[in-house]
Amino acid sequence: MLNGKSVLITGGTGSFGKQYVRTILNRYTPRRIVIYSRDEMKQFEMSQEINSPVLRYFIGDVRDRDRLNRAMRGTEYVIHAAALKQVPAAEYNPTECVKTNIHGAENVIHTAIENGVEKVIALSTDKAASPINLYGATKLVSDKLFVAANNLAGGHKTIFSAVRYGNVVGSRGSVIPFFRKLIQDGATALPITDPRMTRFWITLQQGVDFVLKNFARMKGGEIFVPKIPSVRIVDLGRAMAPNLPQHVIGIRPGEKLHEVMCPADDAHLTLEFEDHFVIRPSIVFFHTDMDYNINQLGERGEAVAEDFSFNSGTNSHFLNVEEIQEYNRISNV
């Protein structure tokens, strides 16, 4: 699929971008991979970790449409991973979050169309479903922009979809590195926000593989959601430090007890496939009437129940302590 193709990754020096690059270099022979990000030190460090003649590093911000337009020339596939993701930082700096997560998304859309990109997948988050914090709200807007972009493309060939998933095991800013540091520093107890709290759980490689598969599946306009397990935060604490007590500190601003990836309000738009869900567009594209029940790989989906919700607290699959430890092990965290 990516053999001989040019791929651009916004925010490409993050955890996802680096693993994505390693994966496509192992599986394909791309013509070029463009890492587009704004931190020159992270680009330098990544260039020391991953050495390939097809890699190109562009310093730039998704807020800068002209620079993004130049970086995207001659590109067939785009993964939009750049975002401001820290919930507390977004609450304190709302305008900056809007500029990157919303206006940056608009810039990716327009430059992709202008450059004749074939396919664009934007990375979303479970926090975009029924959001209660600014980060989630901006990502919901971003999702809506990428879905509607299939109308904006008009007669152009570019198609857009989004991938939504939950907490990535051990990614930068996740709870695992935080817990590990506390343990290494000799903490006498682990702080737990709420003993009822649950989260969706996915490894970095699973996230990368899901995005790759959806490039082959997509027709344009879908929000793809993987079927992934949940974890209880208390079980995560036990998995990492079975002998440490836990003390409850309360939910932080902008946090939920449970996360949702397919809201009940979108049940009438949701299709269930063997290993994933698809949330269909709520709008009708003027240029075509697409049947999302069968994707480009020939996989068939079925409508979910009218009250269906994919919620981390009511998920049918929870990882136990031993399984959490195995996830941590395979993720090298």
C-alpha positions as CSV (number, residue, x, y, z in Angstrom):
1,M,0.0,0.0,0.0
2,L,2.7,2.5,0.9
3,N,5.4,1.1,-1.4
4,G,6.7,4.0,-3.6
5,K,4.5,6.5,-1.8
6,S,5.3,9.7,0.1
7,V,3.9,9.9,3.6
8,L,3.7,13.0,5.9
9,I,3.2,12.8,9.6
10,T,2.3,15.9,11.5
11,G,3.6,15.8,15.1
12,G,5.8,13.0,13.8
13,T,8.3,13.1,16.7
14,G,5.8,12.0,19.2
15,S,5.3,8.4,20.5
16,F,2.9,7.5,17.7
17,G,5.0,9.1,15.0
18,K,8.2,7.3,15.9
19,Q,6.5,3.9,16.1
20,Y,4.6,4.5,12.9
21,V,7.8,5.4,11.1
22,R,9.6,2.2,12.4
23,T,6.6,0.1,11.3
24,I,6.3,1.4,7.8
25,L,10.0,1.2,7.3
26,N,9.9,-2.5,8.3
27,R,6.9,-3.4,6.2
28,Y,7.0,-1.1,3.1
29,T,9.5,0.7,0.9
30,P,8.1,4.3,0.9
31,R,9.6,6.9,-1.4
32,R,9.7,9.5,1.3
33,I,8.5,10.0,4.9
34,V,8.2,13.6,6.0
35,I,8.3,14.3,9.7
36,Y,6.6,17.6,10.2
37,S,6.9,19.1,13.7
38,R,8.0,22.2,15.5
39,D,10.7,20.9,18.0
40,E,14.1,20.8,16.4
41,M,15.6,18.9,19.4
42,K,13.1,16.1,19.1
43,Q,13.7,15.9,15.4
44,F,17.5,15.6,16.1
45,E,16.9,12.9,18.7
46,M,14.6,11.0,16.4
47,S,17.1,11.2,13.5
48,Q,19.7,9.5,15.9
49,E,17.2,6.7,16.8
50,I,15.9,6.0,13.3
51,N,18.3,6.2,10.4
52,S,16.8,6.0,6.9
53,P,17.6,7.8,3.6
54,V,13.8,8.3,2.9
55,L,13.3,10.3,6.1
56,R,12.8,14.1,5.7
57,Y,12.5,16.5,8.7
58,F,10.5,19.7,8.3
59,I,10.4,22.1,11.1
60,G,7.0,23.7,11.1
61,D,3.8,24.2,12.9
62,V,0.4,23.1,11.7
63,R,-0.8,26.6,12.5
64,D,1.4,27.8,9.6
65,R,-0.5,26.9,6.4
66,D,2.3,28.1,4.0
67,R,4.9,26.0,5.6
68,L,2.6,23.0,5.8
69,N,1.7,23.5,2.1
70,R,5.4,23.4,1.1
71,A,6.0,20.2,3.2
72,M,3.0,18.4,1.7
73,R,4.0,18.8,-1.9
74,G,4.2,15.4,-3.7
75,T,2.6,13.6,-0.8
76,E,0.0,10.8,-1.2
77,Y,-0.7,9.8,2.5
78,V,-1.1,12.1,5.5
79,I,-1.4,11.1,9.2
80,H,-2.4,14.1,11.3
81,A,-1.1,13.4,14.8
82,A,-0.1,16.9,15.9
83,A,-2.2,18.3,18.8
84,L,-2.0,20.0,22.2
85,K,-3.1,17.1,24.4
86,Q,-2.6,17.9,28.1
87,V,-6.0,18.5,29.6
88,P,-4.9,20.9,32.4
89,A,-2.7,22.9,30.0
90,A,-5.6,23.2,27.6
91,E,-7.9,24.5,30.4
92,Y,-5.4,27.2,31.3
93,N,-4.4,28.1,27.7
94,P,-7.7,27.6,25.7
95,T,-6.8,29.9,22.8
96,E,-3.5,28.1,22.1
97,C,-5.3,24.7,22.2
98,V,-7.9,26.1,19.7
99,K,-5.2,27.4,17.4
100,T,-3.4,24.0,17.1
101,N,-6.2,21.5,17.4
102,I,-8.9,23.3,15.3
103,H,-7.1,25.9,13.1
104,G,-4.3,23.4,12.6
105,A,-6.8,20.8,11.5
106,E,-8.2,23.2,9.0
107,N,-4.8,23.9,7.6
108,V,-4.1,20.2,7.2
109,I,-7.4,19.8,5.3
110,H,-6.9,22.7,2.9
111,T,-3.2,21.9,2.1
112,A,-4.1,18.2,1.5
113,I,-6.7,19.2,-1.0
114,E,-4.5,21.7,-2.7
115,N,-1.7,19.2,-3.1
116,G,-3.8,16.3,-4.3
117,V,-3.1,14.0,-1.4
118,E,-4.9,10.7,-1.8
119,K,-5.8,9.8,1.8
120,V,-5.7,11.6,5.2
121,I,-6.3,10.0,8.6
122,A,-6.6,12.3,11.7
123,L,-5.9,10.8,15.1
124,S,-8.6,11.5,17.6
125,T,-9.2,10.5,21.2
126,D,-11.9,9.1,23.4
127,K,-12.1,12.5,25.1
128,A,-13.7,13.8,21.9
129,A,-16.9,11.8,22.6
130,S,-19.3,13.8,24.8
131,P,-16.4,16.0,25.8
132,I,-16.3,17.8,29.2
133,N,-12.9,19.5,28.8
134,L,-11.5,21.9,26.3
135,Y,-9.0,19.4,24.8
136,G,-11.9,16.9,24.1
137,A,-14.1,19.7,22.7
138,T,-11.4,20.8,20.3
139,K,-10.8,17.3,19.1
140,L,-14.5,16.8,18.6
141,V,-14.5,19.9,16.4
142,S,-11.4,18.5,14.6
143,D,-13.3,15.2,14.0
144,K,-16.2,17.1,12.5
145,L,-13.9,19.1,10.3
146,F,-12.2,16.0,8.9
147,V,-15.5,14.3,8.2
148,A,-17.0,17.4,6.5
149,A,-13.7,17.8,4.5
150,N,-15.0,15.1,2.2
151,N,-17.5,17.6,0.9
152,L,-15.0,20.4,0.9
153,A,-12.8,18.3,-1.5
154,G,-15.5,18.5,-4.1
155,G,-14.2,16.9,-7.3
156,H,-10.7,16.5,-5.9
157,K,-9.5,13.0,-5.1
158,T,-8.6,13.6,-1.4
159,I,-10.6,11.6,1.1
160,F,-10.5,12.1,4.9
161,S,-11.3,9.9,7.9
162,A,-10.5,9.8,11.6
163,V,-9.3,7.2,14.1
164,R,-10.4,7.4,17.7
165,Y,-8.9,5.3,20.5
166,G,-8.1,5.5,24.2
167,N,-5.1,5.6,26.5
168,V,-1.9,4.4,24.9
169,V,0.2,2.2,27.2
170,G,3.2,4.1,28.4
171,S,2.9,7.0,26.0
172,R,4.4,10.3,27.0
173,G,2.1,12.0,29.5
174,S,0.3,8.7,30.5
175,V,-0.2,7.5,34.0
176,I,2.3,4.6,33.7
177,P,5.5,6.8,33.5
178,F,4.0,8.9,36.4
179,F,3.4,5.8,38.6
180,R,6.9,4.4,37.7
181,K,8.7,7.5,38.7
182,L,6.8,7.5,42.1
183,I,7.8,3.9,42.6
184,Q,11.4,4.5,41.7
185,D,11.5,7.5,44.0
186,G,10.4,5.4,46.9
187,A,6.8,6.4,47.2
188,T,4.9,4.9,50.2
189,A,1.6,5.0,48.4
190,L,0.1,5.5,44.9
191,P,-2.3,8.4,44.3
192,I,-5.6,7.2,42.8
193,T,-8.0,9.8,41.5
194,D,-11.1,7.6,42.1
195,P,-11.3,3.8,42.7
196,R,-14.2,3.5,40.3
197,M,-12.2,5.1,37.4
198,T,-11.8,3.1,34.2
199,R,-9.9,3.8,30.9
200,F,-9.7,2.2,27.5
201,W,-6.3,0.5,27.0
202,I,-4.3,0.0,23.8
203,T,-0.6,-0.5,23.0
204,L,1.3,1.8,20.7
205,Q,1.8,-0.9,18.1
206,Q,-1.9,-1.7,18.1
207,G,-2.7,1.9,17.5
208,V,-0.2,2.1,14.6
209,D,-1.5,-1.1,13.1
210,F,-5.1,0.1,13.3
211,V,-4.3,3.3,11.5
212,L,-2.4,1.4,8.8
213,K,-5.4,-1.0,8.3
214,N,-7.8,1.9,8.0
215,F,-6.0,3.5,5.2
216,A,-7.0,0.3,3.3
217,R,-10.5,0.3,4.7
218,M,-11.5,3.9,4.3
219,K,-14.0,5.3,1.9
220,G,-13.9,8.8,3.5
221,G,-15.9,10.3,6.3
222,E,-15.7,7.4,8.8
223,I,-14.6,7.6,12.4
224,F,-12.9,4.3,13.1
225,V,-13.0,2.9,16.7
226,P,-11.0,-0.2,17.7
227,K,-12.5,-2.8,20.0
228,I,-10.1,-2.6,22.9
229,P,-10.2,-3.6,26.5
230,S,-10.7,-1.4,29.6
231,V,-8.6,-1.2,32.8
232,R,-9.6,-0.2,36.3
233,I,-7.1,2.4,37.6
234,V,-6.9,0.4,40.9
235,D,-5.9,-2.7,39.0
236,L,-3.2,-0.7,37.1
237,G,-1.8,0.4,40.5
238,R,-1.8,-3.2,41.7
239,A,-0.1,-4.4,38.5
240,M,2.7,-1.9,38.9
241,A,3.1,-1.9,42.7
242,P,1.3,-4.8,44.3
243,N,2.7,-4.1,47.7
244,L,2.0,-0.3,47.8
245,P,-1.2,1.0,49.3
246,Q,-3.4,3.4,47.3
247,H,-4.8,6.7,48.5
248,V,-7.7,8.6,46.8
249,I,-7.0,12.2,45.7
250,G,-10.2,12.9,43.8
251,I,-10.9,13.6,40.1
252,R,-8.9,16.4,38.5
253,P,-10.6,19.2,36.5
254,G,-11.7,18.0,33.1
255,E,-11.6,14.3,34.0
256,K,-14.3,11.7,33.7
257,L,-14.9,8.5,35.7
258,H,-15.2,6.6,32.5
259,E,-14.4,7.4,28.9
260,V,-16.7,6.9,25.9
261,M,-15.7,6.2,22.3
262,C,-19.1,5.5,20.7
263,P,-21.7,7.7,22.4
264,A,-25.3,6.5,22.7
265,D,-26.4,9.6,20.8
266,D,-24.4,8.3,17.8
267,A,-25.8,4.7,18.0
268,H,-28.0,5.3,14.9
269,L,-24.8,6.0,13.0
270,T,-22.6,3.2,14.4
271,L,-21.7,0.0,12.7
272,E,-20.1,-3.0,14.3
273,F,-17.4,-4.9,12.5
274,E,-15.4,-7.9,13.7
275,D,-12.7,-6.0,15.4
276,H,-13.8,-2.4,15.3
277,F,-16.7,0.1,15.1
278,V,-17.4,2.7,12.5
279,I,-19.3,5.9,13.2
280,R,-20.8,7.0,9.9
281,P,-21.0,10.7,8.9
282,S,-24.2,12.5,10.1
283,I,-24.1,14.5,6.9
284,V,-24.7,13.3,3.4
285,F,-21.9,14.0,0.9
286,F,-23.1,15.8,-2.2
287,H,-20.9,13.8,-4.6
288,T,-21.8,10.3,-3.6
289,D,-24.1,8.1,-1.6
290,M,-21.7,5.7,0.1
291,D,-22.6,2.4,1.7
292,Y,-20.4,2.2,4.8
293,N,-21.8,-1.3,5.7
294,I,-19.1,-2.8,3.5
295,N,-15.6,-1.2,3.6
296,Q,-12.9,-1.2,0.9
297,L,-11.5,-4.5,2.2
298,G,-14.9,-6.2,1.8
299,E,-15.5,-6.4,5.5
300,R,-19.2,-6.2,6.5
301,G,-20.6,-4.3,9.4
302,E,-24.0,-4.4,11.1
303,A,-26.0,-1.7,12.9
304,V,-25.7,-1.6,16.7
305,A,-28.6,-1.5,19.1
306,E,-30.4,1.8,19.3
307,D,-29.1,2.4,22.9
308,F,-25.6,1.1,22.2
309,S,-22.6,2.9,23.8
310,F,-19.0,1.9,23.9
311,N,-18.1,3.0,27.4
312,S,-14.9,2.0,29.3
313,G,-17.0,1.4,32.4
314,T,-19.4,-1.0,30.8
315,N,-17.0,-2.6,28.4
316,S,-17.4,-6.4,28.1
317,H,-13.6,-6.9,28.2
318,F,-11.6,-5.8,31.2
319,L,-7.9,-6.6,31.7
320,N,-7.0,-8.3,35.0
321,V,-3.8,-7.5,36.9
322,E,-1.7,-10.2,35.1
323,E,-2.9,-9.0,31.7
324,I,-2.1,-5.4,32.5
325,Q,1.4,-6.5,33.4
326,E,1.7,-8.4,30.1
327,Y,0.6,-5.2,28.2
328,N,3.2,-3.3,30.0
329,R,5.8,-5.9,29.2
330,I,5.2,-6.0,25.5
331,S,5.1,-2.2,25.4
332,N,8.5,-2.1,27.2
333,V,7.1,0.2,29.9
